[in-house]
């Protein structure tokens, strides 16, 4: 549960844009020569950012995306499960001030490598193409996909394959794994910048279905009870006969292995104990089903060994 102190800090988070980047570009680093932004150090210089630097500065700048319930703004405050997790872990590491920079999901890796923030915390899927340009913490969340459809589910959609078979218009968030599923199955998906745009596309009839993680879509449906939409049962996507197991973690620049390791040391006891895990993220709709149980590792996900 976020304390009043945490929410006060969240209210101070900066909101800023960074150069647009799709999932395909997540495999490429580089910068456009723009301003460095709020990051403490490192960036495209290749220099490692150390825990000691952050402790001396007292602040870490974290890149977030506006996807509830991972990280989002509410009444002008940035909040969510990843926000709570970051505050807990960095606080235990002696860094009391967590500052946030919010950007669209598909823009985050370039912003990280450009030095605009020090780490990414957005429930980002651990994927081989992303692991080529960044390094990930141990899994923090595991999740499945769901579909947001018009009320009554007129097309009878149940999973990604059913979208491909029916030929309906799909929407997916730029940079999200569901956009990759669409590409793999030959679906020409409409890409949107954030979950709200995806829901609006379904409500306005510009898309027949919006695919995203089940926990995000259910959060949206619960918080928009008057919207003429519904969310299907969650499922594990199956692409070419291979189940696509998903997990997300905090993202670091490639040089920041020591910082990543220090983070993992604090993350482990939180994830390993169900009660502690739910204490941190349970207020945002996360349950024991989202807690990683060690069935797969970051190394396996980066190697593409699980689908």
Secondary structure, 3 states (H helix, E strand, C coil): CCCHHHHHHHHCCEECCCCCCCCHHHHCCCCCCCCCCCCCCCHHHCCCCCHHHHHHHCEEEEEECCECCCEEEECCEEECHHHHHHHHHHHHCCCCEEEEEECCHHHHHHHHHCCCCCEEEEEEECCHHHHCCCEECCCCEEECEEEEEECCCCCCCCCHHHHHHHCCCEEEECCCHHHHHHHHCCCCCEEECCHHHHHHHHHCCCCCEEEEEHHHHHHHHHHCCCCCEEECCCECCEECCEECCEEEEEEECCCCHHHHHHHHHHHHHHHHCHHHHHHHHHHHCCCHHHCCCCCCCHHHHHCCCCC
